Structures are given as structure tokens and as C-alpha cells.
């Protein structure tokens, strides 16, 4: 099997014993996350399960495909689930090549529902969760992907993966009856599954409870700030009772028309008293930090698609060391960002029109 020089360079020096025994790790760019994910895949001895919203046919996608194909030929169980819409650019020929190597490849294909998740599980003991897709254009984006290790928490991620697997038509008996281990209180890290089975509103329940329970501060990071009415109402209530709200969005998003929508809402929240920042680089992370002690990281955007339609996944934690790491990342991002002022990005007439249409088509709580 051909192993590209690019893959070898990326893997060289990445795999280490320290990395394999770490209980958690944050990756703050797509490229850094890919390095960790490729290293974990290369170390796999039994199984590799990948669920991805965007998987592009480019140099980065080729790296992953080449390594997945090699591991499948080595006898590792490889199962790949791709969203049919998000990964529409990848060809059938490439997927067939992966299947020919022994991997199982499934597509999640529905009209209005997508798997927006970015999950990798290796040997049922290490998992990656967050906002990082597999596409070269996002290599230098700021993002947040989290590596977690430990059979108890990873078992919950695996069970969620099997739900999507069976929904896509998967039949492997090895994934037929995955039961999660009970989480110990000392774990202090919980998996959030959304959009599967009866768990259609897990994210809404999570965000409502923690925003309404905030006492001092709420920090939100999102590439797309198009809050459903109930979420906007939660933030309004928090501002009204004196909670400091900080929001980080990118100065320039992809697609670019989202910029005007982001500016409309940060301007709106800014007038109410929130502090908003524009990241000079594209920031694709999805984060919520409550009172500097409760963190959430996942695949969810602050929009109706994530809360009402998509299959999403995230982790919620109050582990002090993890919170300290997350706070350090957020403080750096705020220092590198530009404070938003309506004077520098004045609203245009069509911003109000776009916002009206969005409110018109969003579900009424």
C-alpha cells in the first residue's frame, strides 16, 4: 500500500507514549487535530470508527484514506460514516477503494437531517470529539477538537456511534449490543448525544439549564451566530440579571454571507450589554463556558440546524484542569481578537431583512 511522503512527515514524531496515556487534550487548529487523529489511527490494533460531516477529496483527505486503507488491510476493523451532503465531494471510486481494503463505509443520507458530528474512536479506548472536519481549506482555522481517553467515557461515545451506524444500515454484530459503563462521579466529564432516537432536544435542555443557572459569566464561541428564539431569550434573561456575556465569532466566515448575520446578532447582543469579539482568523470552534467552571465542547453551532435537525455530539465537564486549559485558550483568543463595535460594522438594510426571514422560519417555542 502506498504511503504518501506527506503522511509520513505528519506522523513523524507525533506518536509518543505520553500522548497515548493522556486522559484529555485540546487541539486548537484543524491541522493540529489531524496530526493527533492520524497518530491515533496509526496506533490502532483492533478498531477504528470514524463519523465525519465533511470529508474532502484533497491532500488531507488522501492522508486519512491512505492510512485507513492500510489499517483495514492489516486486519483492523475500520468503519467510516460520512454525511452524504457534507461529504458530497468524495467520489464513489474512492469509497469503493476503501471498501475493497476491507473497511465498511456508510453514508448518512436524509433530506433535512445530517450527521454534523466529527467523531473518531480508536480501539474503543480513545475518542476525538469537536468541530474539526477533514478538508484542506480549513488547515489553519482555529477550532477545538478534544481527545479523551478512558474506557468509561469512550464507551458512551461508542454507543452513540453505533446508533448512527445502525440507522445507516450497519449490520456488524460486533456493534450490535454496546452497553455503556456507568460513569463514576469522579470522572467529571459527560458525553452529550443529540438528535438520535428520543434525544432530540438534549442540546436545548443543556444550554437552557446552564445559561439560566449562570451566576457571573458566560463565554460562547461559534462560527455561526443565528440563535433560535429560545436561546436568544435565555441570553437576554442572563444579561438582565447582570451576567457578563462574551461572544467570539470570526470576522470573516465561510460562507461569507454569514458575516452579515453574525454582525447583526453581535450588534443586537452588544446593545443589550454583551461583549463581542471578532476573531481575525476563521474560528470554527463551538464552546460554552459557564462561570469559569462548567465547559462544553462539541460539534454544535448556535443555530436552528444544530438544535432542531442535525445529529450532534459534545462533552460537558467541570474537571478543574480541563477548565483551566479551556480558559487559557479562550483568553488567548480574546486577546488576539478585535472588540466588535457597531460603528465599524454598521448594519445594512438587508441585514434586518435576512434576520426577519430567519426568525420567520425558525420554530416558535
Phi, psi and omega in degrees: 000130181289129174247118187292148176303326181298319179295318181298317179298319184290327181277335185300122177081000183272320184281125178214158179297321180301318181294322185289335183259356179296141181279331176206160174200139175258136172247129190256002170221161179300316184297318178297320179295318179301319178301315178294320181292317179296320178297317180295317178299316181297331181276352186299138177242337185237312187208150175223120178239121183235128175234120191220136176284305179246122175228103186270151173271084178215193185298323179290314177300322178297322177302311181294316181298315181299317181288320177297319179296316180297317181294324177296320179292334178282354178101003175287137177289117182241121177233127182237127175243122179241142174288129185295329179279309183295328182251032184295341183283345181278134189277156176298325180299319179293319179293322177295325177296320178293320178296321180297333178282349179113001179278156173257125182238125181233152177246134175269109190228107176220158183295307187244005185237135182228153165270108183265011187278158176228088188237135171228129178235126183239125177054025177056023181226348178226136180223148173242131181219142176160218187249004190274119172271179178248094182199128186301324184298342182260013187307316185258011176295146165283135182203177177222116174241138185243129175259126179234144180232148182129126188296330183294306182287322181294329178300324178292320176295318179298317180297322178293320177301319181295329177299313179293321179302312180291326178295331178275359178100011180294142185235002184301120182297337179294341180247026186271334186216065180272118178249134182285149171286146174295134180281133176281151181300325183289348179299316175059031176209127186233145181268136179250118177251130186223137174088013181238130178058234180277353182271063184271344185228028182298318181294318178299314179301317181295310183293317179301312184298317186277327175290317179293337180267357182295140181252327188233306186220149172225124176245127180238136173235128180204144175281338184227108181260088178228068192292136170300163185301319182295325180289318176300320180296320178299316181291322176300316181296319180297316178298320182297331180262013172093011178283134178279123180247130176238134182232131176246122174230159179287147175294323177229119181263177172226118002288156189294332182295342178294335181306314183296324179290316177303313181297323180299313185283323177292328175295318180297312180292325179298320179295333180275348178123358178285155175255122186241144182235145175251116179285128181296328175261156175301124179244112186257007184288155178232104189222145167224131176234121183253122174054025179064020184218348179232118184245148175226129177227134180191205183258356190278133169270166177269070180211170184295325180303312182291319186279334187240344187235313191283159166272124185229168177207148178200179176232146180237133187210155173228014177301123186303320181292321178293318178297319179298318178297317181294318179298320178299317179297314183294320179296321178295317180297322179293320178296325182277351184265169178254126177301136181279134172228136180303333182294327181277337178225068183296143179295145178253162186302324183282345174299317179294324180292316179297316180298321178298316180296319179297316179295326181296322185261359175278145180300142175273126183294000000 
